[in-house]
């Protein structure tokens, strides 16, 4: 299932009072994440994603995602097996003159399918190492 959420960050939102929005997903494994910044952010809009009180993306809690007119995307394996199935998306934009909308996308895969894919990747990596193709 693909989930799509927008977060509007008002102009000049300070880092000490970020805009946050609770989003609701479903049971499964988050296997793909995208954060889309529209042109005009100029690296001044910073966003993050939390699960409970813990910042999960970016992984280092003292950092935030920021860019201009680009999509930050990655493959993931983040289990969402126990309710509540929610995350918090948040951000701020100190020094900006306009509101900015950031788009967050999450692909949630059923547990059985995600684990099958993880097992297949492990088997393939082991085979490639045995053949001497991969170290």
N, C-alpha and C positions, 0 to 999 in steps of 0.2 A: 504494500500500500504506500502510496506517495502522499505525504502531507506537505502543505504549502502554507506558510504564515508570513504576514507582513508586520513589520514593526516600524511605526513612524516615530522618529526622534525629532522633537522640536528644536528649532534653532537655538544655539548657545546653551544646550543642556550640559550642566557641569558634571564632572566625573564623580563628585561626592553625592550627587542625587540623580543617578541614572534612571532612564525610563525602563521599566520591566513589564513583561507580559507573560502570564502563565499559559502554556499551550498544552493541549491534550493529545496524546498519541494512543496507540493500541498495544496490546500484548505482542511481544515478538522481539526481534533483534534489529536495532538500527544498523543498517548495512551501508548506507550512503548518506552523506550530508553535503549540502550546498548553502553558501551564504552569498547572496548577490547584492552588489553595491552598484547603484546607478551612477552615471557620469555626473561629476560635480561634487562628490564627497571630498576629493582632494586629500585623502588620507587623514581627514580631520574627524571623521565619524568612526567611533570604535565600538565594537560589539563583542558579546560573549554568550555562552550557553551554559546554564547550570542544570544539574540534576540534584534536587534537594538543595542542600547548602554548599555543595561542592561544584566548583567550576570544572566542567568536563572538556570544553573546547573554547579557546585554545587550551591545551593541556597544562601549560604553565600558568598558574593563577595571576601572576603579575603582568601578563600580556593580554592583548585584545586583538581581534581581527580588524584590519583597516586597509583600504585600497581605494581606487577611483575607477569606476566603470568596469569592474571585473567580477568574476565569480571565483570564490575560493571553494574548492570541492575536494572530497576525499572519500575513500572507502573506509568503512568502520566496522567494528563488531562490538556494539554496546547493548548489553542485555536489558530488556524491559520486561521482566518476568513477574514482578510483584507490584500490585497497585500501591499507590496511584501511578498511572502511566503518564506522568506529566514532566515537562521541562520548563525552565524559565529562560526566555530570551531577553537580553537587555543591552543597553548601549547609551552612549552619550556623545556630545558633539561640541565641546567648548570652542568658542571663537567663531562658530558658523553663523551665517546671516539668514539661512533658509532651513526649513524643515527637510528631513531626508527620510525616505522609505527604504528599508532594508528587507530583502526577501530571504526567508529561511526555508529550506526544503529538507525533508527527512524521508528516507525510504525505510519502512519497517517491514521486515521479512518474517514470515512464520518461523518459529524456532526450529522446526524439523528441517526446513529448506536451508536455513542459514547454517545449521550444524553439518548438513550434508555437504554444502559448499566448502566449509572449513576443512572437513575431512578429506575431500577431494584435493584441495590445495596442499595439504600435508603429505598425502600420498604422492602427488606429482613432484613436490620438492625432494622427497626421499629418493624417488626413482632417478631424478636428474643428478642428485649427488652420487648415487651408486654408479651411474653411467659416466661420471666424471665431467659432466657438462656444467655443474654448479658446485661451488664449494660450500 
